Amino acid sequence: MATCYRHPNRETGVSCSNCGNPICPDCMTPTPVGMRCPDCARQKTRTATLQSMAVEPFATYVLVAINVLIYFAASTNAKTYEQLVLWGPFIDQGEYWRLITSGFLHTETWHIILNGLALFWLGRMIEPALGHARFLAIYFTSLLCGSLGVMILSPDTPTLGASGAVYGLLGAAIVMARNRNIDLIQSGLVPILVLNLGLTILLSGQLSLGGHVGGLIGGLIATFAVEELARRRRDSLIPGIVACAVIGIAAAAASVMLAGPPV
């Protein structure tokens, strides 16, 4: 295994996204385009203003706001729920937008609070390192993969909630932490995942197992692709977004194929 170019006694699997030098956790500087070594991070001072703007997790705030607004809209208008909820027969009839809109729909107060807090916590953790575009790409890829999980396990059950996308962000955090040699147990990421998956299985009648597992798998795969491209290519923004788009489109196409007529 490679060793840090500034600390030769430390092994690491992470490289600077700009120059490619191997770097240990102490030498990692998070940027919107991946981890940078101290030397390359100092070279970016001329764009410090733009970089500092990119670090603020605005996309996370916008996603939380959209979820809250749709929650109030659905609470006051039952037709909003009927038009947005995910249900296989509607997808089979051509209402494909439900694969995405259901991920913003909540009808219970506890549901929107839990998902909103989880999205806020995870978004503030990983969006600054990914940048807005790649963060959103992973979010929507996870959402679509969560919808696919629903179509696989329970296509005839109305399903809603941002949980699939949130599980995808948890998977993203795990991949990113692993790539940066952060202990997954001590960080709390794996215990949180195990606890939540356990609750999902225990409460499978109330929580969507397919949505949660599908979103998690989508987040893991999408983030692995994004991180790998960032490691291999200097200009990895567009390829990373394209990789997420391919995964998301494939998940949506599979969902349409699996959606069946009313039983």
KEZA-31171 format. One line per 2 residues: their letters; for each residue x, y, z of C-alpha. Coordinates in steps of 0.2 Angstrom, whole numbers, plus 5000, padded with zeros to 4 digits. Example, Ala and Ser with C-alpha at 12.3 -4.5 7.8 and 13.67 -1.06 7.14 Angstrom:
REM residues 2
as> 5062/4978/5039 ~ 5068/4995/5036
***
This chain:
REM residues 263
ma> 5000/5000/5000 ~ 5006/5018/4996
tc> 5012/5029/5010 ~ 5008/5047/5013
yr> 5021/5058/5004 ~ 5022/5069/5019
hp> 5022/5055/5032 ~ 5031/5040/5025
nr> 5027/5029/5040 ~ 5008/5030/5037
et> 5000/5019/5024 ~ 4985/5026/5015
gv> 4973/5022/5001 ~ 4968/5040/4997
sc> 4977/5051/4984 ~ 4976/5070/4981
sn> 4962/5073/4968 ~ 4974/5086/4960
cg> 4991/5079/4959 ~ 4989/5061/4964
np> 5000/5061/4979 ~ 4995/5048/4992
ic> 4989/5057/5008 ~ 4985/5052/5026
pd> 4970/5059/5036 ~ 4980/5073/5043
cm> 4985/5079/5026 ~ 4968/5078/5018
tp> 4959/5095/5014 ~ 4941/5093/5009
tp> 4936/5102/4993 ~ 4921/5102/4981
vg> 4931/5091/4969 ~ 4938/5079/4982
mr> 4952/5078/4994 ~ 4967/5089/4991
cp> 4985/5088/4999 ~ 4991/5103/5008
dc> 5001/5109/4994 ~ 4987/5109/4981
ar> 4975/5116/4994 ~ 4986/5131/4996
qk> 4987/5133/4977 ~ 4968/5136/4977
tr> 4968/5153/4987 ~ 4964/5163/4971
ta> 4947/5154/4970 ~ 4944/5154/4989
tl> 4928/5164/4988 ~ 4920/5153/4975
qs> 4926/5138/4985 ~ 4919/5144/5001
ma> 4902/5147/4993 ~ 4902/5129/4986
ve> 4906/5122/5004 ~ 4890/5128/5011
pf> 4877/5114/5009 ~ 4864/5125/5000
at> 4857/5109/4991 ~ 4853/5101/5007
yv> 4843/5116/5014 ~ 4833/5117/4998
lv> 4829/5098/4998 ~ 4823/5099/5016
ai> 4813/5115/5012 ~ 4805/5106/4997
nv> 4800/5091/5008 ~ 4792/5102/5021
li> 4782/5112/5009 ~ 4775/5096/5000
yf> 4771/5089/5018 ~ 4760/5104/5021
aa> 4753/5103/5004 ~ 4748/5085/5006
st> 4741/5089/5023 ~ 4729/5101/5017
na> 4725/5093/5000 ~ 4722/5074/4999
kt> 4723/5076/4980 ~ 4741/5080/4982
ye> 4744/5063/4990 ~ 4735/5054/4977
ql> 4745/5062/4963 ~ 4762/5060/4971
vl> 4762/5043/4980 ~ 4772/5028/4973
wg> 4761/5013/4968 ~ 4765/5001/4954
pf> 4748/5001/4945 ~ 4750/5020/4942
id> 4768/5018/4936 ~ 4761/5004/4924
qg> 4748/5017/4917 ~ 4762/5029/4913
ey> 4763/5041/4928 ~ 4782/5039/4929
wr> 4784/5055/4939 ~ 4779/5046/4955
li> 4796/5037/4955 ~ 4803/5054/4961
ts> 4788/5063/4968 ~ 4785/5050/4981
gf> 4802/5053/4988 ~ 4796/5070/4994
lh> 4780/5065/5001 ~ 4776/5063/5019
te> 4759/5063/5028 ~ 4764/5060/5046
tw> 4773/5073/5057 ~ 4785/5061/5064
hi> 4790/5055/5047 ~ 4794/5072/5040
il> 4804/5076/5056 ~ 4814/5061/5056
ng> 4818/5061/5038 ~ 4821/5080/5038
la> 4833/5079/5052 ~ 4843/5064/5044
lf> 4844/5073/5028 ~ 4850/5089/5036
wl> 4863/5079/5046 ~ 4870/5069/5032
gr> 4869/5083/5019 ~ 4879/5094/5030
mi> 4892/5080/5032 ~ 4895/5075/5014
ep> 4889/5089/5003 ~ 4904/5101/5006
al> 4916/5087/5001 ~ 4906/5082/4985
gh> 4900/5099/4979 ~ 4882/5103/4975
ar> 4880/5094/4958 ~ 4887/5078/4963
fl> 4878/5078/4980 ~ 4861/5080/4971
ai> 4866/5067/4958 ~ 4869/5054/4972
yf> 4853/5060/4981 ~ 4842/5057/4966
ts> 4850/5041/4960 ~ 4847/5034/4978
ll> 4829/5040/4977 ~ 4826/5031/4960
cg> 4835/5015/4967 ~ 4824/5016/4982
sl> 4809/5017/4971 ~ 4816/5001/4961
gv> 4817/4992/4978 ~ 4799/4996/4981
mi> 4794/4989/4964 ~ 4804/4973/4967
ls> 4797/4970/4985 ~ 4780/4978/4986
pd> 4774/4986/4970 ~ 4755/4985/4975
tp> 4758/4995/4991 ~ 4757/5014/4991
tl> 4774/5020/4997 ~ 4781/5037/5001
ga> 4795/5046/5010 ~ 4812/5052/5008
sg> 4819/5037/5017 ~ 4826/5029/5002
av> 4836/5044/4997 ~ 4842/5047/5015
yg> 4848/5029/5016 ~ 4858/5032/5000
ll> 4866/5047/5008 ~ 4871/5036/5023
ga> 4878/5024/5011 ~ 4888/5038/5003
ai> 4894/5044/5019 ~ 4901/5026/5023
vm> 4910/5025/5006 ~ 4917/5042/5008
ar> 4923/5038/5026 ~ 4931/5022/5021
nr> 4940/5030/5006 ~ 4947/5043/5019
ni> 4953/5029/5031 ~ 4940/5035/5044
dl> 4935/5021/5056 ~ 4917/5016/5052
iq> 4913/5009/5069 ~ 4920/5023/5079
sg> 4912/5036/5067 ~ 4895/5029/5071
lv> 4890/5026/5053 ~ 4890/5007/5053
pi> 4881/5006/5070 ~ 4868/5019/5064
lv> 4865/5009/5048 ~ 4864/4992/5057
ln> 4851/4999/5070 ~ 4840/5007/5056
lg> 4840/4992/5045 ~ 4836/4981/5060
lt> 4821/4993/5064 ~ 4816/4992/5046
il> 4815/4973/5046 ~ 4806/4973/5063
ls> 4793/4986/5057 ~ 4792/4980/5039
gq> 4773/4982/5040 ~ 4775/5001/5043
ls> 4792/5004/5035 ~ 4797/5001/5017
lg> 4811/4987/5017 ~ 4813/4989/4998
gh> 4814/5008/4998 ~ 4827/5008/5011
vg> 4838/4994/5005 ~ 4836/5000/4987
gl> 4841/5018/4991 ~ 4856/5011/5002
ig> 4863/5001/4987 ~ 4860/5015/4975
gl> 4870/5027/4986 ~ 4884/5015/4989
ia> 4886/5011/4970 ~ 4884/5030/4965
tf> 4896/5036/4977 ~ 4909/5023/4973
av> 4908/5028/4955 ~ 4909/5046/4959
ee> 4924/5044/4971 ~ 4933/5032/4959
la> 4932/5045/4945 ~ 4938/5059/4956
rr> 4953/5048/4961 ~ 4957/5044/4943
rr> 4953/5060/4934 ~ 4957/5078/4937
ds> 4941/5084/4929 ~ 4928/5072/4936
li> 4913/5083/4939 ~ 4904/5079/4923
pg> 4909/5060/4922 ~ 4903/5058/4940
iv> 4886/5066/4936 ~ 4884/5055/4920
ac> 4888/5039/4930 ~ 4874/5044/4943
av> 4862/5048/4928 ~ 4866/5031/4920
ig> 4862/5022/4937 ~ 4847/5032/4940
ia> 4840/5029/4922 ~ 4843/5011/4923
aa> 4834/5010/4940 ~ 4819/5020/4933
aa> 4818/5009/4918 ~ 4818/4993/4928
sv> 4805/5000/4940 ~ 4793/5003/4925
ml> 4796/4986/4919 ~ 4792/4978/4936
ag> 4777/4989/4939 ~ 4761/4979/4936
pp> 4743/4982/4933 ~ 4730/4982/4948
v> 4727/4965/4956
***
